[in-house]
Amino acid sequence: MEKAIDFIKKHRFDIIVTCSVIAFLFDIYTGRHTFSFTVLCLYALAYAADNEKSQNNIAERKKQLPKGLVKEDLKNIDFVKSWDETRKKGSVKFSIVNGGIIFGFVLCFIISILSLLFIKDMLHYISADPSNMINFIGYTYIAGIIGGIITYRFLWTYNERKFIRLTDPLH
């Protein structure tokens, strides 16, 4: 249970964006005006989570200020701590889980919305047959997975270089 809570705290922005997109699509297709209420609830959730984080940051800064550290130093320390935990899991797990599954899901919605906006008669094609809709969802999710894995693989390289630069005394 604690792992799930930590995962939600770590990826709350992705979850909030995904829920907002789902609420928006629900509002469009059903005609019910629940979108405003959903966004308000998600905003309150994000505010509560950020409030807790800011309280932790204030306590951390108070401990670090006597040592002469500035805000950027604190950000670098937080990055080194979190990246050290992430890199223990490995680049494949990072790319597939965070990039493919989580970010791929977000990219799936982005790709779907963009294709519906820019490809002529796409909505008519999707609504013509249920198999077309399933194919569309599958193809956009596969494209999202591939895009997420590639993006997070580059992100791994970038973060690894930053980690080495911050931790290697000779660099």
C-alpha positions in Angstrom: 0.0 0.0 0.0 2.8 2.3 0.8 4.4 1.7 -2.6 1.1 2.6 -4.3 0.9 5.9 -2.3 4.5 6.8 -3.1 3.8 6.0 -6.8 0.7 8.2 -6.8 2.6 11.0 -5.1 5.5 10.7 -7.5 3.3 10.6 -10.6 0.4 12.8 -9.5 0.7 15.2 -12.3 0.4 12.5 -14.9 -2.6 11.0 -13.1 -4.3 14.4 -12.8 -3.7 15.2 -16.5 -5.1 11.7 -17.5 -8.1 12.1 -15.3 -8.8 15.6 -16.7 -8.6 14.3 -20.3 -11.0 11.4 -19.4 -13.4 13.9 -17.7 -13.2 16.2 -20.7 -14.0 13.3 -23.1 -16.8 12.1 -20.8 -18.3 15.6 -20.8 -18.1 15.9 -24.6 -19.6 12.5 -25.4 -22.3 12.4 -22.7 -23.3 16.0 -22.6 -23.3 16.1 -18.9 -21.7 19.1 -17.4 -19.4 17.2 -14.9 -16.2 18.5 -16.4 -16.1 21.7 -14.3 -16.7 19.8 -11.1 -14.1 17.2 -12.0 -11.5 19.8 -12.8 -12.2 21.6 -9.5 -11.8 18.3 -7.5 -8.6 17.5 -9.3 -7.3 21.0 -8.7 -8.1 20.6 -5.0 -6.2 17.3 -4.9 -3.2 18.8 -6.6 -3.3 21.8 -4.3 -3.4 19.5 -1.2 -0.5 17.4 -2.5 1.6 20.5 -3.4 0.8 22.0 0.0 2.2 18.9 1.7 5.3 19.0 -0.5 5.9 22.7 0.2 5.7 22.1 3.9 8.3 19.4 3.6 10.4 21.7 1.4 10.2 24.5 4.0 11.4 22.2 6.8 14.2 20.9 4.5 15.3 24.4 3.6 15.4 25.5 7.3 17.7 22.6 7.9 20.0 23.5 5.0 20.1 27.3 5.2 22.7 27.4 8.1 24.9 25.3 5.8 25.0 28.1 3.2 23.1 26.2 0.5 21.0 28.1 -2.1 17.7 27.0 -3.7 19.5 25.4 -6.7 21.7 23.4 -4.4 18.6 22.0 -2.7 17.1 21.1 -6.1 20.3 19.3 -7.1 20.4 17.4 -3.8 16.7 16.3 -4.3 17.5 15.3 -7.9 20.5 13.2 -6.8 18.5 11.5 -4.1 15.5 10.7 -6.4 17.7 9.7 -9.4 19.8 7.4 -7.2 16.7 5.5 -6.3 15.4 5.5 -9.9 18.7 4.3 -11.5 18.8 1.3 -9.2 15.7 0.0 -11.0 17.5 0.2 -14.3 17.0 2.0 -17.6 14.7 -0.7 -19.1 12.2 -0.6 -16.3 12.4 3.2 -16.2 11.7 3.4 -20.0 9.0 0.8 -20.1 7.1 1.6 -16.9 7.4 5.3 -16.7 7.8 6.0 -20.4 5.8 3.3 -22.1 2.9 2.7 -19.7 2.4 6.0 -17.9 3.6 8.6 -20.4 2.4 6.4 -23.3 -1.1 6.6 -21.9 -0.9 10.4 -21.9 0.6 10.4 -25.4 -2.3 8.1 -26.5 -4.8 10.8 -25.6 -2.7 13.5 -27.1 -2.3 11.6 -30.4 -6.0 10.7 -30.4 -7.1 14.3 -30.0 -4.6 15.6 -32.6 -5.6 13.0 -35.1 -9.3 13.8 -34.6 -8.6 17.5 -35.0 -6.3 17.3 -38.1 -7.3 14.2 -40.0 -10.4 14.9 -42.1 -13.3 12.5 -41.5 -11.5 10.6 -38.8 -14.5 10.9 -36.4 -16.8 9.6 -39.1 -14.4 6.7 -39.8 -14.2 5.7 -36.1 -17.9 5.9 -35.5 -18.7 3.9 -38.7 -17.7 0.5 -37.1 -16.8 -0.6 -33.6 -13.7 -2.4 -34.9 -12.5 0.9 -36.4 -12.7 2.4 -33.0 -10.9 -0.4 -31.3 -8.2 -0.3 -34.0 -7.8 3.5 -33.6 -7.5 3.1 -29.8 -5.0 0.3 -30.2 -2.9 2.1 -32.8 -2.8 5.3 -30.8 -1.8 3.5 -27.6 1.0 1.6 -29.4 2.2 4.9 -30.9 2.1 6.4 -27.4 4.0 3.5 -25.9 6.7 3.7 -28.6 6.9 7.5 -28.2 7.0 7.2 -24.4 9.8 4.6 -24.4 11.9 6.6 -26.8 11.3 9.8 -24.9 12.2 8.3 -21.6 15.2 6.6 -23.0 16.6 10.0 -24.0 15.5 11.3 -20.6 17.5 8.5 -18.9 20.6 9.6 -20.8 20.1 13.2 -19.9 19.4 12.5 -16.2 22.4 10.1 -16.0 24.7 12.8 -17.4 23.3 15.3 -14.9 23.7 12.8 -12.0 27.3 12.1 -13.0 28.1 15.8 -13.3 26.6 16.5 -9.9 28.2 13.6 -8.1 31.6 13.1 -9.7 34.2 15.3 -8.0 36.5 15.2 -11.0 33.8 16.2 -13.5 
